[in-house]
Amino acid sequence: MTQYEQELADLKTHDEVQGTEVCRYSGLPFIYTAGHGYLVVPKTRNSYNVAVKLCNYGYKGKLACYLEEDCEAPEYLKALGLI
């Protein structure tokens, strides 16, 4: 389990992490849980502040911001001009 998968599992204890892929648009990790998916924006990323501003339904952890797949992740990718 990656450090991001572990942090998300700790933040979302009721939903089991199923795996990780790489987002084809941003190259960032994308974590799947049993019920949802999250784009991982590490705190070390220059665009982290953009992710934090968009994060209302996802999770803000110590390592990263976890943007939910339906609204926040696409808004983040649009804000960066990636889609």
Steps between C-alpha positions, in 0.01 A plus 500: 500500500641843405528780754209677327284187505574459870418862578171479308416174679564678831284797396223281358496205737157377382607458135766248396772607254489282188803629310688782330547610139672797343278776365569525126443877498715606794727205581374513858387194696131412486374281785195277473304402807206263523264795454686784328817627336737781593766697315799544731668842497811486723589798719828520308317579175500867392126481431417367849336833598263467204402152621438619856268775380296249296486231769153500658399133470842333492756491777789718614770286653848560637666376178255608230160625398265224374260642240185297437461372146160645404545874544822605670751304291359624164485858633864473607608365161306778322654765726845378395401489132552123478150423369 
